[in-house]
Amino acid sequence: MGTKIIAPNIWAWIADLTGKRMLIIRLASLCSLLSFLLVFNVDTYSQMLLVMLCFSFFWNANLPQFEAVTLNYLGENTNRYSAIRLWGSLGFVLVVIVLGILFEQLGIQILPIIISGLLLAICISSWLVKEKNKTSHSLDKISLLSVLRNPVVFAFLAVCFLLQASHGPYYAFYSIFLEQQGYARGLIGQLWALGVIAEIVIFLMMHQLLKKFTVRQLLFIALLLTSIRWLLIGHIVDSLFLLVLAQTLHAASFGLFHAVSIHLIHQFFPGAVQGRGQALYSSVSFGAGGAFGAMYCGYTWQNYAPSVSFDIAAVISFLALILTWLFVHNKSTEKR
């Protein structure tokens, strides 16, 4: 979590300074692979901690920069972003299915080998994507601080933090919660897969949704449905039908919100600050928001009923909705 907050911003500064994003991605991919290979030679907790710290520092450099590369390739067709992003979700579902079978047959000890193979594949594939823009950017053209002084941008980043923080109980305790209620592990896995499938469906629909609704309207929908989702999970765990319904709302709480967020970040952070904008979104939401979400739900889960954790999550996402209503409104958010 710590490297996810810090590392993306360091690498993004270098990428924005040089303009060579793919070079950064290739370097980070290679270093991620090399650092992860060290897990085969560690035998103490402290050694594993250092290896994971090193691996995470390079690994967390990748995604924000590749988001920027993707949007650069799309040019004026940024509404097509979700059609590319859905392949990540498809990959997730495929790996979960295949690895589930492999682990049953061969055991969990093959996991480091599989991860190493996937990292090698990422490293190789990074060389298949050409650098879109090889010209260097001057950091003096657009100031990151001047962009952040825009109250709309600052408020939107706060919304991203809150939305991801609201996912704390879900990411940390959802599987444990369902297992404690008597649900089989196989069924729990299917519910997780259902959430990702719902996310894929919304990615397929995003191109049309952006034609019918403004970005601000889509943010409202995502945040409202997220609040409803946490209330459902916290209070209707005995109803499989409603749990299934709640999982389909992953399309809103992650898929819809993420697609809209990437669209807005691309609008708010143009040109020379584009990479740092994507990195800031990643570190503020998935880094700081994810860490805060894990911390508060760990405390409330231990000291109160699980429903309290999900109630707090619902309140947090609703606060994000209110913040959006009050402050997140300008030409970028009213575009279709």
C-alpha positions in Angstrom: 0.0 0.0 0.0 2.8 2.4 0.8 4.6 1.9 -2.5 1.3 2.3 -4.3 1.0 5.8 -2.8 4.6 6.9 -3.5 6.0 4.9 -6.4 3.5 5.9 -9.2 4.2 9.6 -8.6 8.0 9.2 -8.8 7.8 7.2 -12.0 5.2 9.6 -13.5 7.5 12.6 -12.9 10.2 10.8 -14.9 7.8 9.8 -17.6 6.4 13.4 -18.0 9.9 14.8 -18.0 11.2 12.5 -20.7 8.0 11.9 -22.6 9.1 8.2 -23.0 6.3 6.4 -21.3 6.9 3.0 -22.9 10.5 3.1 -22.0 9.5 3.6 -18.4 6.9 0.8 -18.7 9.5 -1.6 -20.2 12.1 -0.7 -17.5 9.5 -1.1 -14.7 8.3 -4.4 -16.1 11.8 -5.8 -16.3 12.7 -4.7 -12.8 9.4 -6.1 -11.5 10.3 -9.5 -12.9 13.9 -9.4 -11.7 12.9 -8.3 -8.2 10.1 -10.9 -7.9 12.5 -13.7 -8.9 14.2 -13.1 -5.6 11.3 -14.8 -3.8 12.8 -18.2 -4.7 15.9 -17.4 -2.6 14.4 -16.0 0.6 13.7 -17.9 3.7 12.9 -15.2 6.4 10.0 -12.8 6.9 12.3 -9.7 6.8 13.9 -10.9 3.5 10.4 -11.4 2.0 9.4 -8.0 3.2 12.3 -6.4 1.4 11.7 -8.3 -1.8 8.0 -7.4 -1.9 8.9 -3.7 -1.2 11.3 -3.7 -4.1 8.9 -5.6 -6.4 6.0 -3.3 -5.5 8.0 -0.1 -6.1 8.5 -1.1 -9.7 5.2 -2.9 -10.3 3.1 0.1 -9.2 4.9 2.3 -11.7 3.3 0.4 -14.6 -0.4 0.8 -14.7 -0.8 4.6 -14.5 1.7 5.1 -17.3 0.0 2.5 -19.5 -3.3 4.2 -18.9 -1.7 7.4 -20.2 -0.3 5.5 -23.2 -3.7 4.0 -24.0 -5.4 7.4 -23.9 -2.7 8.9 -26.1 -3.3 6.2 -28.7 -7.1 6.8 -28.5 -6.6 10.5 -29.2 -10.1 12.1 -29.5 -11.8 8.7 -29.1 -11.2 8.4 -25.3 -14.7 7.1 -24.9 -13.3 3.9 -26.3 -11.1 3.4 -23.3 -13.4 0.9 -21.6 -13.4 -1.4 -24.7 -9.6 -1.8 -24.0 -9.8 -1.9 -20.2 -12.3 -4.8 -20.3 -9.5 -7.1 -21.5 -7.9 -6.7 -18.0 -11.2 -8.0 -16.5 -11.3 -10.9 -18.9 -7.8 -11.8 -18.0 -8.7 -11.7 -14.3 -11.6 -14.1 -14.8 -9.5 -16.5 -17.0 -6.6 -16.6 -14.5 -9.0 -17.2 -11.6 -10.6 -20.2 -13.4 -7.4 -21.7 -14.7 -5.4 -21.2 -11.4 -8.3 -22.7 -9.4 -8.0 -25.9 -11.4 -4.1 -25.9 -11.3 -4.0 -25.3 -7.5 -6.4 -28.3 -6.9 -4.1 -30.5 -9.0 -0.6 -29.3 -8.2 -0.9 -27.2 -5.0 -0.4 -23.6 -4.1 3.4 -23.9 -4.2 3.3 -23.3 -8.0 2.0 -19.8 -7.5 5.4 -18.0 -7.6 6.3 -19.9 -10.8 3.0 -18.7 -12.4 3.5 -15.1 -11.3 7.0 -15.1 -12.7 5.7 -16.4 -16.0 3.0 -13.7 -16.2 5.6 -11.0 -15.3 7.8 -12.3 -18.1 4.9 -12.2 -20.5 4.2 -8.6 -19.5 7.8 -7.7 -20.0 7.9 -9.2 -23.5 4.6 -7.7 -24.5 5.7 -4.2 -23.4 8.2 -4.2 -26.3 5.3 -4.8 -28.8 3.8 -1.4 -28.1 5.5 1.5 -29.8 6.2 4.8 -28.2 3.3 7.1 -29.1 5.1 10.4 -28.5 8.9 10.5 -28.3 9.1 14.2 -27.7 10.1 15.4 -24.3 7.7 17.6 -22.3 8.9 20.6 -20.4 7.7 20.6 -16.8 7.3 24.4 -17.0 4.6 24.4 -19.6 1.9 23.1 -17.3 2.3 23.2 -13.5 0.8 20.2 -11.6 0.2 22.5 -8.7 -1.9 24.9 -10.9 -4.1 21.9 -11.9 -4.5 20.8 -8.3 -5.5 24.4 -7.3 -8.6 23.9 -9.4 -11.3 23.1 -6.7 -13.1 20.8 -9.1 -10.0 18.6 -9.6 -9.2 18.6 -5.9 -12.8 17.7 -5.0 -12.8 14.9 -7.6 -9.6 13.4 -6.2 -11.3 13.5 -2.8 -14.3 11.6 -4.3 -11.9 9.0 -5.7 -10.3 8.5 -2.2 -13.7 8.1 -0.5 -15.1 5.7 -3.1 -12.1 3.4 -2.8 -12.1 3.7 1.0 -15.7 2.5 0.9 -14.5 -0.7 -0.6 -12.5 -1.6 2.5 -14.9 -4.2 4.0 -15.5 -5.7 0.6 -11.9 -6.3 -0.4 -10.7 -7.2 3.1 -13.6 -9.3 4.5 -16.2 -10.2 1.9 -15.0 -13.8 1.5 -14.5 -14.3 5.2 -18.0 -12.8 5.9 -19.7 -15.1 3.5 -17.8 -18.2 4.7 -18.8 -17.4 8.3 -22.4 -17.3 7.1 -22.1 -20.9 5.8 -21.5 -20.2 2.1 -19.3 -22.7 0.3 -16.0 -21.5 -1.0 -16.9 -22.5 -4.6 -20.0 -20.3 -4.4 -18.0 -17.4 -3.0 -15.6 -17.7 -5.9 -18.5 -17.6 -8.3 -19.9 -14.5 -6.7 -16.5 -12.8 -7.1 -16.5 -13.9 -10.8 -20.0 -12.5 -11.2 -18.8 -9.1 -10.0 -16.0 -9.0 -12.6 -18.4 -10.2 -15.4 -20.7 -7.3 -14.4 -17.7 -5.0 -14.7 -17.0 -6.3 -18.2 -20.6 -5.7 -19.3 -20.5 -2.1 -18.2 -17.1 -1.6 -20.0 -18.8 -2.9 -23.2 -21.7 -0.4 -22.6 -19.6 2.7 -21.7 -19.3 4.0 -25.3 -23.1 4.2 -25.5 -23.6 5.5 -21.9 -21.3 8.4 -22.6 -23.5 9.4 -25.5 -26.7 9.3 -23.4 -25.5 10.7 -20.0 -23.1 13.4 -18.9 -20.0 12.4 -17.0 -21.4 14.0 -13.9 -24.6 12.0 -14.1 -22.7 8.8 -14.5 -20.7 9.7 -11.3 -24.0 10.2 -9.4 -25.3 6.8 -10.6 -22.1 5.0 -9.7 -21.9 6.5 -6.2 -25.6 6.0 -5.4 -25.5 2.4 -6.5 -22.3 1.8 -4.5 -24.0 3.0 -1.3 -26.9 0.7 -2.0 -24.6 -2.2 -2.7 -22.8 -1.9 0.7 -26.2 -1.7 2.5 -27.4 -4.9 0.7 -24.3 -6.9 1.5 -24.3 -5.8 5.2 -27.9 -6.5 5.9 -29.2 -9.3 3.5 -26.4 -11.8 3.7 -29.0 -14.6 4.2 -30.5 -14.0 0.8 -28.5 -15.5 -2.0 -30.7 -13.7 -4.6 -30.0 -10.3 -3.1 -26.3 -11.1 -2.8 -26.2 -11.9 -6.5 -28.0 -8.6 -7.1 -25.4 -6.8 -5.0 -22.6 -8.4 -6.9 -24.0 -7.1 -10.2 -23.6 -3.6 -8.8 -19.8 -4.1 -9.0 -20.5 -2.8 -12.5 -21.2 0.6 -10.9 -18.9 0.7 -7.9 -15.8 -0.2 -9.9 -16.5 -0.5 -13.6 -18.6 2.6 -14.2 -16.7 4.8 -11.7 -13.3 3.7 -12.9 -14.1 4.3 -16.6 -15.5 7.8 -15.8 -12.5 8.6 -13.6 -10.0 7.7 -16.3 -12.0 9.9 -18.7 -11.9 12.9 -16.3 -8.3 12.5 -15.2 -7.4 12.6 -18.9 -9.3 15.9 -19.2 -8.0 17.5 -16.0 -4.3 16.6 -16.5 -3.4 17.3 -20.1 0.0 17.1 -21.9 3.0 17.5 -19.7 1.2 16.5 -16.5 -0.8 13.6 -18.0 1.4 10.8 -16.5 1.4 12.4 -13.1 -2.4 12.9 -13.2 -2.9 9.1 -13.8 -0.3 8.4 -11.0 -2.1 10.7 -8.6 -5.4 9.1 -9.3 -3.9 5.7 -8.7 -2.1 6.7 -5.5 -5.0 8.7 -4.0 -7.7 6.1 -4.7 -6.2 2.6 -4.8 -3.2 3.6 -2.6 -4.4 6.0 0.1 -8.1 5.2 -0.2 -7.5 1.5 -0.2 -5.2 1.7 2.9 -7.7 3.9 4.8 -10.5 1.5 3.9 -8.5 -1.5 5.2 -7.7 0.3 8.4 -11.1 1.5 9.4 -12.9 -1.7 8.5 -10.3 -3.8 10.3 -11.1 -1.8 13.5 -14.9 -1.9 13.1 -15.0 -5.5 12.0 -13.1 -6.5 15.2 -15.1 -4.3 17.6 -18.6 -4.2 16.1 -20.9 -6.3 13.9 -19.9 -6.8 10.2 -23.0 -4.8 9.2 -21.5 -1.7 10.9 -18.5 -1.9 8.6 -20.7 -2.0 5.5 -22.9 0.8 6.9 -19.9 3.0 7.3 -18.8 2.1 3.7 -22.3 3.1 2.5 -22.0 6.5 4.4 -18.6 7.1 2.9 -19.7 6.5 -0.6 -22.7 8.7 0.0 -20.4 11.5 1.2 -18.6 11.1 -2.0 -21.9 11.6 -3.9 -22.6 14.8 -1.9 -19.1 16.1 -2.6 -19.7 15.4 -6.3 -23.0 17.3 -6.2 -21.4 20.4 -4.4 -18.1 20.7 -6.1 -17.5 18.5 -9.2 -19.1 20.5 -11.9 -17.5 22.2 -14.9 -17.4 21.8 -18.7 -15.5 18.5 -18.5 -18.1 16.9 -16.2 -21.1 18.1 -18.2 -19.8 16.7 -21.5 -21.4 13.6 -23.1 
